[in-house]
Amino acid sequence: MSGRLPVRKTYKLFIGGAFPRSESGRSYEAAGRNVARASRKDARDAVRAARDAFPKWASATAYNRGQVLYRLAEMMEARAGDLAAVCSGRDEVEAAIDRVVWYAGWADKLPQVLGGANPVAGPYFNFTVPEPTGVVAIVAPDEPALLGLVSRLAPGIVGGNAVVAVASETHPVAAIELAEAIATSDLPGGVVNVLTGLRAELAPVLAAHMDVNAIDLSGADGDTAELERLAAGNVKRVVHGVVDGQSPWEIQAFLELKTVWHPVGA
Amino acid sequence: MSDVEKSERTAVPAPFQWEYAPAPEARDAVSLRERYGLFIGGEHVEPRSGSFFPTISPSTEEQLAEVAQAGAEDVDLAVAAARAAFEDGWSSLAPCGRAKYLFRIARILQERARELAVAESLDGGKPIKESRDVDVPLAAAHFFYYAGWADKLEYAFPNRTPRPLGVAAQIIPWNFPLLMLAWKIAPALACGNTVVLKPAETTPLTALIFTDICRQAELPPGVVNIVTGDGSTGAHMVGHPGVDKVAFTGSTDVGKAIQRKLAGSGTKLTLELGGKAANIVFDDCALDQAVEGIVNGIYFNQGHVCCAGSRLLVQESIAEPLVAKLKRRLETLRLGDPLDKNTDIGAINSKAQLEKIRALVASGEEEGAEIYQPPCVLPEKGYWFAPTVFTNVAQSYRIAQEEIFGPVLSVMTFRTPEEALEKANNTPYGLSAGIWTEKGSRILWMAQRLRAGVVWANTFNRFDPASPFGGYKESGFGREGGRHGLEAYLRFE
């Protein structure tokens, strides 16, 4: 026996900007580590934290949201080594960081590209602006563990939504390492919440939750019919996004369009 | 201030009663057949189901015609016809060709405007001045607008390659039969899809006249198919494996059932569902204009409007004079024959809807709200409901939470803009909202915070094909109108 024994990290959930253990006191083993196994109660707590965080984040200026996302990229760059250790490696980390930077730049361009002024036939000023839809649940893909989560998370939050993400069941550690970058990135607590645990246990709770406005099933394995059925309870927006790609249309899937009319007259 | 002084300040003189001679629109602009079949593959065909049901005029209860009750086999045939038309040429037709067909349809709608307006008012009960000045011109405008998109789709969505979806099943409601048909068919065809459309059970006539417009436009057979029937026909369409897209406008309950049914199927879905719009009036508004806007917001089309301003939120300091003015204005509304050009309030669309309105109004009275209806004589035959205002309404009352879809306004008050917002956003719906104030910065502040897809400031119930329309929350997803309305009928490579 020689050399120093390393201090192991205890992996926890990320809810409301804090890192609690699951209220259920459970964990499960994934990739050789014990990871918190979130309960339905944890999922509900995460939704509440997201709902509380939503108004402030949604009303932040686009310039500010863009900067906060860029700050997240800075934090990820600083942790690139740690992140590389929990995903497929350095290339994936770099792609994930670049993706965050790419989406950061969209924050203050969305209304110009996705909205517009409408030439109605009458004396009205009429314009359409994109707005966040509210609380978004994300079922993250298993592969690539880090880049897949980032690819769904970034378009979710850049438009002003708050997110509850169910991490990959088989590779949850990347999500928690990412959460630690998020926690230090100026993103207000609760804008991103990360649950680790069993997808089959958590996804249906979020799909059926009446205070979740949209659900991204990009990482839901196999048959998503039951989740989609549950989503109909409050007419949730169901998103099947691109797992490894980037596009402003991925952002639009999480947005509503609001049209405002006003008469024009002297 | 004493009560006497208060009542003097808010007293509004009784309206002068104008006597108008009847000014009925001639019915002979429309010649109806006794019985209508289905429109499948460019042909009028007898339903395989063999069954028909009557469509009646809600203002007189007379039977106007018999229409087919399409069964599962009929829906199969319609979907097959639409599929064949999609594959045999419509999807590969030069886009400018699609555009020209749509321009033709727009023109024929304008040329046959009188006939369509009369048919719409006969079958649906809405005042002729609305069908003539709103429904028909807007329907034509929708075809005109989307005609222009047909050959410009690649400019609508940068960096994406648009492709049609295939066969669209479209189910429309009874409140704006022809206009909803235009909202559904025009963008679908512009994007290269073919359609099977089901008009509402109580208002099929203008859609059946539209089949003749398709013939006049020489639209290729099967591009547009019209099947009539009730909810069971709609259910066959929604569950049909040959359908690539479902577009539904109607109640939130049915919308949820459709979303459940399509779960996991990959069928693209857009929903335009119910609403319970707040019309918010601040103390600095132009009061008379606001009263006109409130009346337009809730009594237009007898309140059969999903985005109707059915909850009036008034700033407390002007509640008394505003309600007094509103009641006085209500006394001047003319209820009666929908075909009379002076009529403001027509007939309730159906007996079932009248019963629903009555039940909800009864619940309002039971829960403790104060009801006001202007003196007005209801015709002996037909389905009628007097314009109604409820004051003393609490947030929790059914009349403040549930969609009534009738000429019934619930009045509540607020003190601060924050309170108005809180109350306005306090329903599961999020379709539309109104703001009345002279203060521009307040309009924009409110408009940003209202959770609704359409916000009308110092106006209400305006529509235009260039303007996206659709809801937040349980009012549905997807937009109709404008560039955004194209997306519902496209997939991207």
Contacts between the chains, C-beta under 8 A, distances in Angstrom:
chain1	res1	chain2	res2	distance
A	59	B	448	7.9
A	113	B	158	7.5
A	116	B	482	7.8
A	116	B	483	7.0
A	118	B	464	7.0
A	118	B	466	4.7
A	118	B	467	4.6
A	118	B	468	7.4
A	118	B	482	5.8
A	119	B	466	5.3
A	120	B	462	7.5
A	120	B	464	3.7
A	120	B	466	5.4
A	120	B	467	5.3
A	121	B	141	6.8
A	121	B	464	5.9
A	121	B	466	7.6
A	122	B	462	7.3
A	122	B	464	7.1
A	124	B	459	7.0
A	124	B	462	6.5
A	126	B	464	7.2
A	126	B	466	7.8
A	126	B	467	5.4
A	128	B	467	7.5
A	128	B	468	5.3
A	128	B	482	6.9
A	128	B	484	7.1
A	133	B	472	7.4
A	213	B	473	7.1
A	223	B	264	6.4
A	224	B	263	8.0
A	224	B	264	5.9
A	225	B	263	4.9
A	225	B	264	2.4
A	225	B	265	7.7
A	226	B	263	7.5
A	226	B	264	7.6
A	227	B	263	7.9
A	228	B	259	7.7
A	228	B	262	7.8
A	228	B	263	3.4
A	228	B	264	5.4
A	229	B	260	5.0
A	229	B	263	4.0
A	229	B	264	7.4
A	231	B	259	7.3
A	231	B	263	7.5
A	232	B	256	4.9
A	232	B	257	7.8
A	232	B	259	3.7
A	232	B	260	4.4
A	232	B	263	6.7
A	233	B	256	7.1
A	234	B	428	7.0
A	234	B	473	7.4
A	234	B	474	5.9
A	235	B	252	7.0
A	235	B	255	6.4
A	235	B	256	6.3
A	235	B	259	6.5
A	235	B	271	6.6
A	235	B	273	6.8
A	235	B	473	7.0
A	235	B	474	4.6
A	235	B	475	7.8
A	235	B	476	6.2
A	235	B	477	6.7
A	237	B	477	5.3
A	247	B	159	7.4
A	249	B	157	7.5
A	249	B	160	6.7
A	249	B	492	7.6
A	256	B	453	6.6
A	256	B	472	5.1
A	257	B	453	6.9
A	257	B	468	5.4
A	257	B	470	7.1
A	257	B	479	5.5
A	257	B	484	5.7
A	258	B	447	7.6
A	258	B	452	7.1
A	258	B	453	6.0
A	258	B	454	7.5
A	258	B	455	6.5
A	258	B	472	7.9
A	259	B	453	6.7
A	259	B	454	5.1
A	259	B	455	7.2
A	259	B	467	5.6
A	259	B	468	5.2
A	259	B	469	6.8
A	259	B	482	8.0
A	260	B	447	4.9
A	260	B	454	7.9
A	260	B	455	4.6
A	260	B	456	7.9
A	260	B	457	6.5
A	261	B	454	7.4
A	261	B	455	7.2
A	261	B	456	4.9
A	261	B	457	6.5
A	261	B	459	5.7
A	261	B	462	5.3
A	261	B	467	7.5
A	262	B	443	6.8
A	262	B	457	4.5
A	262	B	458	6.1
A	262	B	459	7.1
A	263	B	458	5.6
A	263	B	459	5.3
